[in-house]
Amino acid sequence: MTHQPTKPVILNTVPESVKKFMAEIESKCGAEHADWAVNFKSAFANTIETAVKYHADGSTYVLTGDIPAMWLRDSVAQVRPYLVIARDNPEISDMIAGLVKKQFMYINIDPYANAFNETANGAGHQTDLTAMNDWIWERKYEIDSLCYPIQLAYLLYKNTGRTDHFTAEYVSGIKKALEVLRTEQNHNQSPYQFVRDTTRLEDTLPNNGKGAKVARTGMTWSGFRPSDDACQYGYLVPSNLFAVVVLGYIAEIFTTILSDKAIAKEAQSLANDIQDGIQAHAFTQNAAGEKVFAYEVDGLGNASLMDDSNVPNLIAAPYLGYCSQEDADYLATRKTLLSSENPYYYEGKFARGIGSSHTPKNYVWPIALAMEGLTTADKLEKERILNQLVATDAGTHLMHEGFDVDNPQNYTREWFSWANMMFCELVMDYFDIRVEK
């Protein structure tokens, strides 16, 4: 993300329920992991202090951090750890429900956009050649921008039992999301295109804004990755894995709560199509000749063997609910991606892990490190990663976007709420405190 940063502004005080939970985590950390507790308290409070804004209509706006806009994806990850205390804390539950309200308002404005302004102020990338309007900060179409809000609405229900956020606007947004996911199974017939006047090729789509050529596979097309960088090939596999999961959530909600058989049937049908496409087209081979998930494919025989730090990524498949941590295909993929076969896997003096084309070479991401810990059952490995994250925070007691494996004092993004909350979620996971899926 290459926008002018803004200084953090304290928007809210930390609720007593959040302070109490932070004290509980501090107690669990004890003397042995006192440094974890320092970073946890700093990061867990940071989102609600600096990123959350309450609006008069009951909705919640969540800044991504040092960019004055709200990303549909980031905002979900930023509040997800709060779900564990939402059941017994109406203030937190209402904040999350307000975010669901805001997200589906935005999806109804434009289901192809990834980031939005707080008001219709015309900020952001208004000169991009795509169907912009004053609400939209950026209109890079990413499957995960639809998946994350659907996930949050479902997880709020699962973790609190509340259903009042399943409003008419939610239903309308779901219909639009399904329409886009279905349309993009045949991208050649899609109305979407995106061109930015830039020398950074990752920020625009080739072929007059339509992206690289693809053949139909049953999967659904994405213009951009969760990094907001352009896809090399049109079918982004981890986002398709995520889509299968959240389409199942839609089918469940519209069967058990909202009783709309047509929407439930369409969601399940689409999930089945995408899953069939994954099984038929989403695999490649590693250097040892083993079957592993590709990161992207085009249905024309091309595939990329890599993973990126931004979630959804392939490492995150069990976290997203697509498969178990012991799934054979996942384990073979994971082993490959945490090795030099992944061009974005870096090892250095202070850290090892996955980076991104979005940041300099040899920069690994705390988001990816946290996800590596969240997708293993090995408690010692979780501990190693947490120790590494604390040791590489450059003395800030917060996480960053990426940092140099040989000099953690070199990092990108001073204020990155998503990374902060991924660290918090891994600390919670270490102590067996998890969001109910």
C-alpha positions in Angstrom: 0.0 0.0 0.0 1.7 3.2 -1.1 -0.3 6.0 0.3 0.6 9.0 2.4 0.4 7.9 6.1 -1.5 9.8 8.8 -0.6 10.0 12.4 -2.5 7.8 14.9 -5.3 9.5 16.7 -6.7 8.2 19.9 -10.4 7.7 19.2 -11.7 5.7 22.2 -10.8 4.6 25.7 -10.2 1.0 26.4 -13.4 -0.7 27.9 -13.1 -2.3 31.3 -13.9 -5.7 29.7 -10.8 -5.4 27.5 -8.6 -4.3 30.4 -9.8 -7.3 32.4 -9.0 -9.7 29.6 -5.5 -8.2 29.1 -4.9 -8.7 32.8 -5.9 -12.4 32.5 -3.5 -12.9 29.6 -0.8 -11.1 31.6 -1.4 -13.5 34.5 -1.1 -16.5 32.2 2.1 -15.2 30.7 3.6 -15.0 34.2 7.3 -14.2 34.7 8.4 -16.7 32.1 6.7 -14.8 29.3 6.4 -11.4 30.7 7.6 -9.9 27.4 4.7 -11.5 25.6 2.3 -9.8 28.1 3.9 -6.3 27.4 3.4 -6.7 23.7 -0.1 -8.2 24.1 -1.4 -5.4 26.2 0.1 -2.8 23.8 -1.3 -4.5 20.7 -4.7 -5.6 22.0 -5.5 -2.1 23.3 -4.0 -0.4 20.2 -6.8 -1.4 17.8 -9.7 -0.1 20.0 -7.7 3.0 21.0 -6.6 4.1 17.6 -8.6 2.4 14.8 -12.2 2.0 16.0 -14.7 4.8 15.4 -18.4 4.6 16.4 -20.9 6.2 14.1 -24.3 7.6 15.2 -26.2 5.0 13.1 -24.8 2.2 15.2 -22.2 1.2 12.7 -18.4 0.9 13.3 -15.6 2.2 11.1 -12.2 0.6 11.5 -9.2 2.3 10.1 -6.5 -0.1 8.7 -3.8 1.9 10.6 -1.6 4.4 8.9 -3.8 4.8 5.9 -7.1 6.8 6.3 -9.4 4.2 4.9 -11.1 1.0 5.9 -10.3 -2.3 4.2 -13.0 -4.9 4.3 -10.4 -7.6 4.9 -8.2 -5.9 7.4 -11.1 -4.6 9.5 -12.3 -8.2 10.2 -8.8 -9.4 11.2 -8.4 -6.3 13.4 -11.4 -7.2 15.6 -11.5 -11.0 15.3 -9.7 -11.6 18.7 -12.3 -9.5 20.5 -14.9 -12.2 19.6 -13.7 -14.3 22.5 -14.9 -11.7 25.0 -17.9 -10.6 23.0 -20.4 -13.1 24.5 -20.4 -11.6 27.9 -19.6 -8.0 26.9 -22.4 -6.2 25.1 -20.1 -3.2 24.4 -17.7 -5.4 22.4 -20.5 -7.4 20.8 -22.2 -4.2 19.6 -18.9 -2.8 18.3 -18.4 -5.9 16.1 -22.1 -6.0 15.0 -21.6 -2.3 14.1 -18.6 -3.3 11.9 -20.7 -6.0 10.2 -23.3 -3.3 9.5 -20.7 -1.0 8.0 -19.1 -3.7 5.9 -22.4 -4.8 4.3 -23.3 -1.1 3.7 -20.1 -0.9 1.7 -20.6 -4.2 -0.1 -24.0 -2.9 -1.3 -22.3 0.2 -2.5 -19.8 -1.8 -4.6 -19.0 -5.5 -4.1 -15.9 -5.1 -6.3 -14.2 -2.6 -4.0 -11.6 -3.5 -1.4 -11.3 -0.3 0.7 -13.7 2.5 1.6 -13.8 6.1 2.9 -15.5 7.0 6.2 -17.8 9.4 4.3 -18.5 10.0 0.6 -15.5 12.4 0.6 -13.9 11.4 -2.7 -10.6 10.4 -1.1 -8.3 7.7 -2.4 -7.6 6.5 -5.9 -10.2 8.4 -7.8 -8.1 8.6 -11.0 -8.1 4.8 -11.4 -9.8 3.6 -14.6 -12.6 1.6 -13.1 -16.1 2.4 -11.8 -15.1 4.7 -8.8 -17.4 6.7 -6.6 -16.8 9.1 -3.6 -17.3 6.3 -1.1 -14.5 4.1 -2.5 -10.9 4.5 -1.5 -9.7 1.7 -3.8 -11.4 -0.7 -6.2 -9.1 -3.6 -6.5 -11.3 -6.7 -6.7 -10.2 -9.4 -4.3 -12.2 -12.4 -3.4 -11.2 -12.1 0.3 -12.8 -8.7 0.5 -16.2 -10.5 0.2 -15.2 -13.5 2.2 -14.0 -11.8 5.4 -17.2 -9.8 6.1 -19.3 -13.0 5.5 -17.0 -14.8 7.9 -17.2 -12.1 10.6 -21.0 -12.1 10.5 -21.0 -15.9 11.0 -18.4 -15.9 13.7 -20.3 -13.2 15.6 -23.4 -15.4 15.6 -21.4 -18.5 16.6 -19.5 -16.8 19.5 -22.4 -14.7 20.9 -25.6 -16.3 19.7 -26.9 -12.9 18.4 -28.7 -12.7 15.0 -29.8 -9.1 14.8 -27.0 -8.3 12.4 -28.6 -10.5 9.8 -30.6 -7.5 8.4 -32.1 -6.7 5.0 -28.9 -5.0 4.2 -26.9 -8.1 5.0 -29.2 -10.2 2.8 -28.8 -7.7 0.0 -25.0 -7.8 0.4 -25.0 -11.6 0.4 -27.0 -11.6 -2.9 -24.5 -9.2 -4.5 -21.5 -11.2 -3.2 -23.0 -14.4 -4.7 -23.6 -12.6 -8.0 -20.0 -11.4 -8.2 -18.5 -14.8 -7.2 -20.7 -16.5 -9.8 -19.9 -13.9 -12.5 -16.2 -14.3 -12.0 -16.3 -18.0 -12.7 -16.4 -16.7 -16.3 -14.3 -13.6 -16.1 -14.4 -13.2 -19.9 -18.0 -12.1 -19.4 -17.3 -9.8 -16.4 -17.9 -6.1 -16.4 -14.9 -5.5 -14.1 -11.7 -3.9 -15.2 -9.0 -2.0 -13.5 -6.2 0.2 -14.8 -4.0 2.5 -12.7 -1.5 5.0 -14.3 1.6 3.7 -12.5 5.1 2.3 -13.1 4.4 -0.3 -10.4 3.0 -3.2 -12.4 1.6 -4.9 -9.3 -0.9 -2.0 -8.9 -2.6 -2.5 -12.2 -4.0 -5.2 -14.4 -2.7 -6.0 -17.9 -4.8 -6.7 -21.0 -6.7 -3.4 -20.8 -7.5 -3.9 -17.2 -9.0 -7.4 -17.6 -5.9 -9.3 -16.2 -4.1 -12.3 -17.7 -6.1 -14.7 -19.8 -7.8 -17.6 -18.0 -9.9 -20.6 -18.9 -13.0 -21.6 -17.0 -12.2 -24.0 -14.1 -15.2 -23.8 -11.8 -13.1 -21.6 -9.4 -13.8 -17.9 -9.2 -11.4 -15.2 -10.5 -9.6 -12.5 -8.5 -7.9 -9.5 -9.9 -5.7 -8.9 -6.8 -4.2 -10.8 -3.9 -4.8 -9.9 -0.2 -1.6 -7.9 -0.5 -3.5 -5.6 -2.9 -0.9 -6.7 -5.6 -2.1 -8.0 -8.9 -2.5 -11.7 -9.4 -0.1 -13.3 -11.9 -2.7 -15.9 -12.8 -6.4 -15.3 -12.4 -7.4 -18.1 -10.0 -6.0 -17.3 -6.5 -6.1 -20.7 -4.8 -6.1 -19.7 -1.1 -9.0 -17.2 -1.7 -10.9 -20.0 -3.5 -10.4 -22.2 -0.4 -11.7 -19.4 1.7 -14.7 -18.9 -0.6 -15.7 -22.6 -0.2 -15.8 -22.2 3.6 -17.8 -18.9 3.7 -20.3 -20.2 1.1 -21.0 -23.0 3.6 -21.6 -20.3 6.2 -24.1 -18.7 3.9 -25.9 -21.9 3.3 -26.1 -22.6 7.0 -27.4 -19.1 7.9 -30.0 -19.1 5.2 -31.1 -22.6 6.1 -31.3 -22.3 9.9 -31.9 -18.6 10.6 -33.1 -16.7 7.6 -35.0 -19.5 5.9 -34.3 -18.6 2.3 -33.9 -21.8 0.5 -33.0 -20.2 -2.8 -30.0 -18.3 -1.4 -28.9 -21.4 0.6 -29.1 -23.5 -2.6 -27.1 -21.0 -4.7 -24.4 -20.7 -2.0 -24.0 -24.5 -1.7 -24.1 -24.9 -5.5 -21.4 -22.3 -5.9 -19.3 -23.9 -3.1 -19.5 -27.3 -4.9 -18.5 -25.8 -8.2 -15.5 -24.0 -6.7 -14.5 -27.1 -4.7 -14.6 -29.2 -7.9 -12.5 -26.6 -9.6 -9.9 -26.8 -6.8 -9.7 -30.5 -7.0 -9.3 -30.5 -10.7 -7.0 -27.5 -11.3 -5.5 -26.1 -8.0 -2.5 -28.4 -7.6 1.0 -28.6 -8.9 4.2 -30.5 -8.0 7.1 -29.5 -5.8 10.7 -30.3 -6.5 10.4 -33.8 -5.0 7.4 -34.5 -7.3 4.9 -34.3 -4.5 1.4 -33.0 -5.0 1.0 -29.6 -3.4 -1.4 -26.6 -3.7 -0.5 -24.0 -6.2 -0.8 -20.4 -5.1 -2.3 -19.3 -8.4 -3.4 -21.0 -11.6 -5.0 -19.9 -14.9 -6.7 -23.1 -16.1 -4.4 -23.0 -19.1 -1.6 -25.1 -17.5 0.3 -22.3 -15.7 0.7 -22.4 -11.9 2.8 -20.6 -9.3 4.6 -22.4 -6.5 4.8 -19.9 -3.7 3.0 -18.4 -0.8 2.4 -14.8 0.4 2.2 -13.3 3.9 -1.2 -11.8 3.5 -4.2 -14.0 4.6 -5.8 -15.9 3.0 -2.6 -17.7 2.0 -2.0 -21.4 1.6 -0.5 -21.7 5.1 -3.7 -20.5 6.5 -6.0 -23.2 5.1 -6.7 -24.9 8.5 -7.2 -21.5 10.2 -9.7 -20.6 7.6 -11.6 -23.9 8.2 -10.9 -25.5 4.8 -9.0 -28.5 6.1 -7.4 -30.0 9.1 -3.8 -29.4 10.2 -3.1 -33.1 9.5 -4.4 -33.1 5.9 -1.8 -34.8 3.7 -2.0 -32.3 0.8 -1.8 -29.4 3.3 1.2 -30.9 5.1 3.1 -31.4 1.9 2.3 -27.9 0.8 3.3 -26.4 4.2 6.6 -28.1 4.2 7.3 -26.9 0.7 6.3 -23.3 1.4 8.4 -23.1 4.5 11.5 -23.8 2.5 13.6 -22.2 -0.2 11.2 -23.5 -2.8 9.0 -20.6 -1.9 10.6 -17.5 -3.4 9.3 -15.4 -0.5 10.6 -17.6 2.3 13.6 -15.9 4.0 16.0 -16.9 6.7 18.4 -14.5 8.4 20.2 -13.8 11.7 17.1 -12.8 13.6 14.1 -14.6 12.0 12.9 -17.0 9.4 9.5 -17.0 7.7 7.4 -15.9 4.7 7.6 -12.4 3.2 5.9 -10.9 0.2 6.5 -9.3 -3.2 4.8 -6.3 -1.5 7.8 -5.5 0.6 11.6 -5.7 0.1 13.6 -8.9 -0.2 14.5 -10.6 3.1 11.6 -8.9 4.9 9.3 -11.4 6.7 5.9 -10.5 8.0 4.6 -10.9 11.6 1.2 -11.8 10.0 2.8 -14.8 8.3 4.8 -15.8 11.4 1.6 -15.6 13.5 -0.2 -17.7 11.0 2.6 -20.3 11.0 2.0 -20.6 14.7 -1.7 -20.7 14.5 -1.6 -23.7 12.1 0.6 -26.0 14.1 -0.3 -28.2 17.1 3.4 -28.0 18.3 3.3 -25.8 21.4 7.1 -25.4 21.4 6.9 -24.1 17.8 4.2 -21.6 18.9 6.5 -20.5 21.7 9.5 -20.1 19.4 7.5 -17.9 17.0 6.1 -15.7 19.8 9.6 -15.2 21.2 10.8 -14.3 17.8 8.0 -11.8 17.2 8.7 -10.0 20.5 12.4 -10.0 19.9 12.0 -8.4 16.4 9.6 -5.6 17.3 12.3 -3.0 17.1 11.5 -2.0 20.7 8.1 -0.7 19.8 6.0 -3.4 21.6 3.9 -3.5 18.4 4.0 -5.5 15.2 4.8 -4.1 11.8 4.1 -5.1 8.2 7.5 -6.6 7.5 11.0 -6.5 8.9 14.5 -7.4 7.8 15.5 -10.8 8.9 19.1 -9.5 9.5 18.1 -6.2 11.1 14.7 -5.9 12.6 15.3 -2.2 13.1 14.4 -1.9 9.4 10.7 -2.4 9.0 7.7 -1.2 7.1 4.5 0.4 8.6 4.8 1.8 12.1 1.0 1.4 12.7 -0.5 -1.8 11.3 -3.4 -3.0 13.3 -3.9 -6.3 11.4 -0.4 -7.5 12.4 -0.9 -6.4 16.0 -4.1 -8.5 16.3 -2.6 -11.5 14.7 0.1 -11.5 17.3 -2.6 -11.3 20.0 -4.5 -14.2 18.5 -1.4 -16.4 18.6 -0.7 -15.5 22.3 -4.4 -16.4 23.0 -4.0 -19.6 21.0 -0.9 -20.6 23.0 -3.1 -20.5 26.2 -5.9 -22.4 24.4 -8.2 -19.4 24.0 -9.7 -19.5 20.6 -12.5 -18.0 18.5 -15.2 -20.5 18.0 -15.5 -21.4 14.4 
